[in-house]
Amino acid sequence: MGKRIRRVGSIKGELLKKSREAALAAVQIFNNPNITFKSESYVVLMIIAWTYLLHAYFRGHKVEYRYWHQKGQRREFDRTKNGAYKYWELERCLNDESSPLDRDTSNNLRFLIGLRHEIEHQMTTRIDDVLSARFQACALNYNEYIKKLFGASNGIEKHLSFSLQFSTISTEQKELLEDQPGLPPNIEGYIRSFDESLSDEEFSNAHYAYRILFVPKTANRKGQADRVIEFVRSDSQLAETVNKEYAVIKETERSKYLPSQVVGLMRAEGYPKFSIHHHTELWQALDAKNPAKGYGTLVAGKYWHWYERWVDEVRKHCLENRGRYS
C-alpha cells in the first residue's frame, strides 16, 4: 500500500513539473523577439500545460482520467495501437463535472482549443497582437490555479519578468486590432463566431481575455516614474470613468443590424429605392453570410445580424449605383 501511495504521488509530482515547464516555455517563446511562430507555439504548449495540470489534480482526487469502456463485469481501458493508455484531452477534462476550473477560465481554454484546430492545418500570420489579451488571461489563470490547487510555492510568476518593448503603443496599433486585413479568413471567422457565442458578461471577464488600457503618464515628482505601468483600484473614480468610456467604445464596435435596419439606413442616406430585395441580391452575390468574411453573425441560432462592416459595403454599393437607387 505504501508503494502504491508513493507511486501516485510520484506521477502527480511529475505531471505538475511537466505542466510548469510547458507553461514557462510557452510564455518565454511568446516574449522572444527572435521567434515569429509565437502564437502557434504558445497555444500548443499552454494546452499541454493545462492538460497536465488537470491530470495532476484528477490523480490527486482519485478521478479516473483514462478512457475506458465496460466489458462484461469489468472496466477495460482504451489504448493506442502501441499499447499506451488513452488519457483525456483538455476539452474532455473541462467537460467533466470534477473539473475545478470556473466558467470564464474554461471559456478561455475552449477558445484556445478551437484556435489550435484552426491553425494546426495551415500557416497563420499576424495573430499575435489580435489574441494577446486571451493569451495573457490564459497565463494569469494558469498561475492562479496552480497556486490554488497545489500551493503558492508552485507559482511561476517569480520566473518571469515584465516584457519590455522597443516600440510605443500607438493609435496605429488600435487600428490594427480593429481590422486585420492580413488575418486568415478561417481565423477571423472563428474568433468572431466564438466571441458572439458568449454573453456580454462572459466576453468582458478578465479570465476570458485580460485587457488593459494604457494612458501616457508624466511624473510630477522624482521617484514617480520608476514604474512603466500604474495600476489603479477597480472601485476608484478613475477606473469607473475609464470602464464607462471603454464600454461605450466596445458596444459601438459590436453593433449589429437586421436586414430591415440596413435598408432603412440606406434610404435615410438618400437611396429611397433600395429595398430588401436589392439587399438580398447583394449579400448573395458577395457570399456575405460566409462566417469567414466577418460581415455578420447568427444570433440566437436563427436571426442573421449584420456588422457595421457590412453596412459600409452596402453604402459603397449604393454610392456606385446611385442612379438606380436614388
Stockholm file with secondary structure:
# STOCKHOLM 1.0

chainA/1-326         MGKRIRRVGSIKGELLKKSREAALAAVQIFNNPNITFKSESYVVLMIIAWTYLLHAYFRGHKVEYRYWHQKGQRREFDRTKNGAYKYWELERCLNDESSPLDRDTSNNLRFLIGLRHEIEHQMTTRIDDVLSARFQACALNYNEYIKKLFGASNGIEKHLSFSLQFSTISTEQKELLEDQPGLPPNIEGYIRSFDESLSDEEFSNAHYAYRILFVPKTANRKGQADRVIEFVRSDSQLAETVNKEYAVIKETERSKYLPSQVVGLMRAEGYPKFSIHHHTELWQALDAKNPAKGYGTLVAGKYWHWYERWVDEVRKHCLENRGRYS
#=GR chainA/1-326 SS CHHHHHHHHHHHHHHHHHHHHHHHHHHHHHTCTTCSCHHHHHHHHHHHHHHHHHHHHHHHTTCCCBCEEEETTEEEECBCTTSCBCBCCHHHHHHSTTCCCCHHHHHHHHHHHHHHHHHTTSCCCSCHHHHHHHHHHHHHHHHHHHHHHHCGGGCCGGGCCCCCCSSCCCHHHHHHHHCCTTSCHHHHHHHHHHHHTSCHHHHHCTTTCCCCCCCCCCCSSTTGGGCSSCCCCTTSHHHHHHHHHHHHHHHHHTCEECHHHHHHHHHHTTCTTCCHHHHHHHHHHTTTTCGGGCSEEEETTTEEEEEHHHHHHHHHHHHHTHHHHC
#=GC SS_cons         CHHHHHHHHHHHHHHHHHHHHHHHHHHHHHTCTTCSCHHHHHHHHHHHHHHHHHHHHHHHTTCCCBCEEEETTEEEECBCTTSCBCBCCHHHHHHSTTCCCCHHHHHHHHHHHHHHHHHTTSCCCSCHHHHHHHHHHHHHHHHHHHHHHHCGGGCCGGGCCCCCCSSCCCHHHHHHHHCCTTSCHHHHHHHHHHHHTSCHHHHHCTTTCCCCCCCCCCCSSTTGGGCSSCCCCTTSHHHHHHHHHHHHHHHHHTCEECHHHHHHHHHHTTCTTCCHHHHHHHHHHTTTTCGGGCSEEEETTTEEEEEHHHHHHHHHHHHHTHHHHC
//
